[in-house]
Amino acid sequence: MKKEKNGFIELCRFLFCSVIFLHHSGFVGNSSTHYRFPAGFLAVEFFFLLSGCFAMKHVMEEKKENKIENKMAYSVGYTVAKLKRIFPYAAFGTILAYVWKWYNCAAGTGLKDRFWGIWNLPIELCFLPMTGIMPVDLGNYLNAPLWYLSVMLITLPIIIFMALKAKDLFQSFLVWILPFLINGYLLQKIGSVGTWGQFVGFTYSGVIRGFAELILGCLVYLVAEKIIIWCDQHAEKREFVLAPVLTVVELGGYLFLLYLCTISTNGYVYEAGILWLAAALAISVSGRSLTGYVKGRFFDFLGKISVPIYCMHWPMYQIVKKYAGTLSYSSKVYITFGVCILVSIILVEVIELMQRRYK
């Protein structure tokens, strides 16, 4: 029997996806007045933490059953399987972006120029831009938000392999110190943990940042397990004392991060927000707060459509911006978000139907 999802986490997927959408729409809007969430990039941390948490959960469950023989093959296989589920939506958004670019080539542009305008399409479809084999700038990287998936492809197999190969070292030390060391390095080197396209050392800052937050996500799962044990040991206090206290800390962490997304301040304040987010997510994953009662198909639906919304919102807003140029910024945002939701529902239904048919 399929385990019921945590509805509150699915709701958070949708909410943080919406924050990223509003952050990016402000950027495309090309005006400081359009930055409703100037630090909305922090919402990406939620998805890094969640991915690391679920990866750690999967590894621990598989290891209990002694199913893992080839650790490196397992690490790569898990990552590929995860990205394979997202690929249809990412491919739709990326192809949409390139078709839009082709369509908007200047009048008189030759076939050769048009070809060179889309030569990066296979690289983006394979989630390879963050390897550095193409320039990471918005003139070449047409579906910019997918840098997140490119980072996952590069870093997640390494993290899973470390968790399997050096379990005690990873769980007792690395998850506790590496995120702080890496983010501290970014803060000292470039003054921010929010950038992703700046070259630092031997790779992009986004790769280093994603590596740190995925490991922090592994810590989130381990802390969530501790919370479960602790609450179960004090079952008599759970309903009337522990659950309300955990809920206040949990919701406070999410609200603090959302507040930080609305302001521009220094990187150290952002780092504090990430730590509060990690604590809040650990409580959510444990299911021992009052939000653990949030369940239902509606919340599952919101979490499900957040993936295609994320994968297509960047090119979709640019299309709406062109054809609804006379409308206000707010109207264009509402239209874009509505179209993204509608297309996402259709995509989810079509892809799930095809998966059931060819399973």
Secondary structure, DSSP 8 states (H G I E B T S, - for coil): ------HHHHHHHHHHHHHHHHHHHHHHHTSGGG-SSTTGGGHHHHHHHHHHHHHHHHHHHHHHTT--SSHHHHHHHHHHHHHHHHHHHHHHHHHHHHHHHHHT--TT--HHHHHHHSTTHHHHHTT-GGGTTS--STTT-SSGGGHHHHHHHHHHHHHHHHHHHTHHHIIIIIHHHHHHHHHHHHHHHHS-SS--SSEETTEEHHHHHHHHHHHHHHHHHHHHHHHHHHHHHTHHHIIIIIHHHHHHHHHHHHHHHHHHHTS---HHHHHHHHHHHHHHHHHHHHT-SGGGG---HHHHHHHHHHHHHHHHHHHHHHHHHHHTTTS-HHHHHHHHHHHHHHHHHHHHHHHHHHHHH--
